[in-house]
């Protein structure tokens, strides 16, 4: 569902999102798990600057936080 949520937003310069893994254990509350996803952005004609990626990426993160009650670790 996380991957579909990212892909469904169709952020600018979005290439793909992929599931990396989950973690449950020390440092994570019993009723939660840590999920890692990798989101790739790319411009065909140039290297994206950090500021450009942040402008694209953080709205995606905010949507995931709202939709899935997620937190950034």
Phi and psi in degrees as a GROMACS rama.xvg file:
@    title "Ramachandran Plot"
@    xaxis  label "Phi"
@    yaxis  label "Psi"
@TYPE xy
-61.7461  -45.2055  UNK-2
-64.0605  -43.1558  UNK-3
-63.1574  -37.5848  UNK-4
-64.4629  -41.5433  UNK-5
-67.547  -50.3684  UNK-6
-60.9367  -36.4121  UNK-7
-66.3677  -24.6304  UNK-8
-75.009  -22.3013  UNK-9
47.5884  57.0403  UNK-10
-63.7733  152.655  UNK-11
-56.6324  140.454  UNK-12
63.8399  14.0997  UNK-13
-70.0515  132.585  UNK-14
-108.13  -54.5151  UNK-15
-165.907  162.076  UNK-16
-128.696  137.329  UNK-17
-138.962  146.129  UNK-18
-74.8561  131.593  UNK-19
-102.565  -46.8919  UNK-20
170.301  176.222  UNK-21
-128.255  159.203  UNK-22
-141.259  132.041  UNK-23
-129.008  132.233  UNK-24
156.237  -151.491  UNK-25
-53.7694  131.233  UNK-26
88.8376  -7.81594  UNK-27
-115.824  126.264  UNK-28
-55.7441  150.155  UNK-29
-57.1683  -31.2054  UNK-30
-91.1309  10.1387  UNK-31
-130.861  168.809  UNK-32
-145.138  153.942  UNK-33
-93.2334  128.779  UNK-34
-119.908  131.337  UNK-35
-112.514  127.606  UNK-36
-126.513  149.52  UNK-37
-109.271  128.109  UNK-38
-117.684  126.406  UNK-39
-109.454  130.655  UNK-40
-120.652  143.618  UNK-41
-156.198  139.002  UNK-42
-104.407  135.238  UNK-43
-70.3722  -25.1617  UNK-44
-105.101  -2.66543  UNK-45
-169.412  170.975  UNK-46
-85.7148  131.136  UNK-47
-74.9958  139.203  UNK-48
-81.2668  154.679  UNK-49
-52.0369  -42.51  UNK-50
-63.2507  -37.697  UNK-51
-65.8035  -44.4783  UNK-52
-64.9414  -42.9383  UNK-53
-58.5073  -41.9841  UNK-54
-62.286  -33.1905  UNK-55
-83.9128  -43.3153  UNK-56
-74.7098  -45.136  UNK-57
-64.9172  -33.1154  UNK-58
-63.8061  -34.4419  UNK-59
-63.1515  -46.7077  UNK-60
-59.8093  -44.7875  UNK-61
-60.6144  -39.814  UNK-62
-62.7567  -44.2184  UNK-63
-63.4216  -39.5073  UNK-64
-60.8864  -44.2941  UNK-65
-70.8262  -46.4483  UNK-66
-69.9509  -35.6173  UNK-67
-113.749  7.4679  UNK-68
54.5285  42.4169  UNK-69
-87.8795  160.961  UNK-70
-129.048  149.206  UNK-71
-89.1519  130.681  UNK-72
